[in-house]
Amino acid sequence: MDIVLLILGLLLMLVGILGSFLPVLPGPPISWLGLLLLHLSSAVPMNWWFLGTTLAIALVILALDYVIPAVGTKKFGGTKSGMIGTTIGLLVALFFPLFGPLGIIIWPFIGALVGELINKADKKTATKAAFGSFLGFLTGTFLKFLVAVVFLGLFISKAWEHRAVFFPFL
C-alpha cells in the first residue's frame, strides 16, 4: 500500500506542476495532496507542522493567484476583459502550440491585447493594460510553479529519506 501512496503522491506532484500553467487546476493545492499521501503511508511519519505549514503556503499562493493578475491589470489601467483575454490566450497556447514553448508567453499577451482592444478604442492604452494583465499572469504562474517545484523537492527528499521502507529489496 505504501508504494501505491508513493506513486499516487508523485502523480499528484506532477499534476500540481501542470496546474501551475493550466488555469483550471489549482497547482499548489494538488501538489500538497501529494505530500499528504506521502505522509499517510506507513513509511513516512506524520508531521502535522510540516503539513500545516505547506498547506498554508499552498492556500496563500492559491489566493494570490486571483489577486496578483487583478492588481497587475489595475495598475496598468486594464480591465477584466484583459484578464479574460489572457486566460483565453493561455488556453489557445495549450491546445494550439503554434509558437512552440514561446506560445505559452506570446498567446496570453495577444489574448490580453485583444481583450483590451475589444473593451477600449485606444491602442496605446490597450497595449499598456495588456502588458499589466500579462505581467500579473506571469507573476502568478511563476509563484505557483515555484511552490509546486519546491513541494516536489520536499516530496522527493522525504521519499528518499525513507527509501529503505518503500524499497526494502534495494
C-alpha positions as CSV (number, residue, x, y, z in Angstrom):
1,M,0.0,0.0,0.0
2,D,2.9,2.3,0.7
3,I,4.1,2.0,-2.9
4,V,0.6,2.9,-4.2
5,L,0.5,6.0,-2.0
6,L,4.0,7.0,-3.1
7,I,3.1,6.6,-6.8
8,L,-0.2,8.4,-6.4
9,G,1.6,11.2,-4.5
10,L,4.2,11.5,-7.2
11,L,1.4,11.7,-9.8
12,L,-0.3,14.5,-7.8
13,M,3.0,16.3,-7.7
14,L,3.3,16.2,-11.5
15,V,-0.3,17.3,-12.0
16,G,0.3,20.1,-9.5
17,I,3.2,21.3,-11.6
18,L,1.0,21.2,-14.7
19,G,-1.7,23.0,-12.7
20,S,0.8,25.9,-12.3
21,F,0.2,26.6,-16.0
22,L,-3.4,25.4,-16.5
23,P,-5.9,27.8,-15.2
24,V,-8.5,25.1,-14.4
25,L,-6.2,23.2,-12.0
26,P,-5.0,24.6,-8.6
27,G,-1.4,23.6,-8.8
28,P,0.0,24.1,-5.3
29,P,-3.0,22.5,-3.5
30,I,-2.8,19.5,-5.8
31,S,0.9,19.2,-5.0
32,W,0.1,19.5,-1.4
33,L,-2.3,16.5,-1.7
34,G,0.8,14.5,-3.0
35,L,2.6,15.5,0.2
36,L,-0.4,14.4,2.3
37,L,-0.5,11.0,0.6
38,L,3.2,10.5,1.2
39,H,2.6,11.2,4.9
40,L,-0.4,8.9,5.0
41,S,1.9,6.0,4.1
42,S,3.3,4.0,7.0
43,A,6.9,4.7,5.7
44,V,6.9,8.4,6.5
45,P,5.9,9.5,10.0
46,M,3.1,12.0,10.2
47,N,4.4,15.5,10.7
48,W,1.4,17.9,11.3
49,W,3.6,21.0,11.5
50,F,5.1,20.2,8.1
51,L,1.7,19.5,6.5
52,G,0.1,22.5,8.1
53,T,2.8,24.9,7.0
54,T,2.8,23.6,3.4
55,L,-1.0,23.7,3.3
56,A,-0.9,27.3,4.5
57,I,1.6,28.2,1.8
58,A,-0.5,26.4,-0.9
59,L,-3.6,28.3,0.2
60,V,-1.9,31.6,0.3
61,I,-0.5,31.1,-3.2
62,L,-3.9,30.0,-4.4
63,A,-5.4,33.2,-3.1
64,L,-2.6,35.3,-4.5
65,D,-3.2,33.7,-7.9
66,Y,-6.5,35.6,-8.0
67,V,-5.2,38.8,-6.6
68,I,-2.0,39.3,-8.5
69,P,-3.4,39.4,-12.0
70,A,-6.1,41.9,-10.9
71,V,-3.5,44.1,-9.3
72,G,-1.3,44.0,-12.4
73,T,-4.2,44.8,-14.7
74,K,-5.5,47.6,-12.5
75,K,-2.0,49.1,-12.0
76,F,-1.5,49.4,-15.8
77,G,-5.1,50.6,-16.4
78,G,-6.5,47.3,-17.6
79,T,-10.0,45.8,-17.3
80,K,-11.5,42.4,-16.7
81,S,-11.5,42.0,-20.5
82,G,-7.7,41.9,-20.5
83,M,-7.7,39.2,-17.7
84,I,-10.2,37.1,-19.6
85,G,-8.2,37.6,-22.8
86,T,-5.1,36.4,-21.0
87,T,-6.8,33.2,-19.9
88,I,-8.2,32.6,-23.4
89,G,-4.7,33.2,-24.8
90,L,-3.3,30.6,-22.4
91,L,-5.9,28.1,-23.5
92,V,-5.1,28.8,-27.1
93,A,-1.4,28.2,-26.3
94,L,-2.1,24.9,-24.7
95,F,-4.4,23.5,-27.4
96,F,-2.7,25.1,-30.5
97,P,1.1,25.2,-29.8
98,L,1.8,27.4,-32.8
99,F,4.9,29.1,-31.5
100,G,6.2,26.1,-29.5
101,P,7.3,26.8,-25.9
102,L,7.2,30.5,-26.6
103,G,3.5,30.2,-27.2
104,I,2.8,30.0,-23.5
105,I,4.2,33.6,-23.3
106,I,3.0,35.0,-26.6
107,W,-0.6,33.8,-26.7
108,P,-1.6,35.2,-23.2
109,F,-0.3,38.6,-24.2
110,I,-2.1,38.5,-27.5
111,G,-5.3,37.4,-25.7
112,A,-4.9,40.3,-23.2
113,L,-4.3,42.8,-26.0
114,V,-7.3,41.6,-28.0
115,G,-9.5,41.7,-24.8
116,E,-8.4,45.3,-24.1
117,L,-8.9,46.3,-27.7
118,I,-12.4,44.9,-27.7
119,N,-13.0,46.9,-24.5
120,K,-11.1,50.2,-25.4
121,A,-10.5,52.0,-28.7
122,D,-7.1,53.4,-27.9
123,K,-4.3,51.0,-29.0
124,K,-1.7,52.6,-26.7
125,T,-3.9,52.2,-23.6
126,A,-4.9,48.7,-24.6
127,T,-1.2,47.7,-25.1
128,K,-0.3,49.1,-21.7
129,A,-3.2,47.4,-20.0
130,A,-2.5,44.1,-21.8
131,F,1.1,44.3,-20.6
132,G,-0.2,44.7,-17.0
133,S,-2.6,41.8,-17.3
134,F,0.1,39.7,-18.9
135,L,2.7,40.6,-16.2
136,G,0.2,39.7,-13.4
137,F,-0.5,36.4,-15.1
138,L,3.2,35.6,-15.4
139,T,3.9,36.6,-11.8
140,G,1.1,34.3,-10.5
141,T,2.1,31.5,-12.8
142,F,5.7,31.8,-11.6
143,L,4.8,31.7,-8.0
144,K,2.5,28.7,-8.5
145,F,5.3,26.9,-10.4
146,L,7.9,27.7,-7.8
147,V,5.8,26.4,-5.0
148,A,4.9,23.2,-6.9
149,V,8.5,22.5,-7.7
150,V,9.6,23.1,-4.1
151,F,6.8,20.8,-2.9
152,L,8.1,18.2,-5.4
153,G,11.6,18.6,-4.0
154,L,10.2,18.1,-0.5
155,F,8.4,15.0,-1.6
156,I,11.5,13.5,-3.2
157,S,13.5,14.4,-0.2
158,K,11.1,12.7,2.2
159,A,10.7,9.7,0.0
160,W,14.4,9.4,-0.4
161,E,14.9,9.7,3.4
162,H,12.6,6.7,3.9
163,R,13.5,4.8,0.8
164,A,14.5,1.7,2.8
165,V,10.9,1.3,3.9
166,F,9.5,1.9,0.5
167,F,12.0,-0.3,-1.3
168,P,13.4,-2.9,1.1
169,F,14.7,-5.0,-1.8
170,L,17.2,-2.3,-2.8
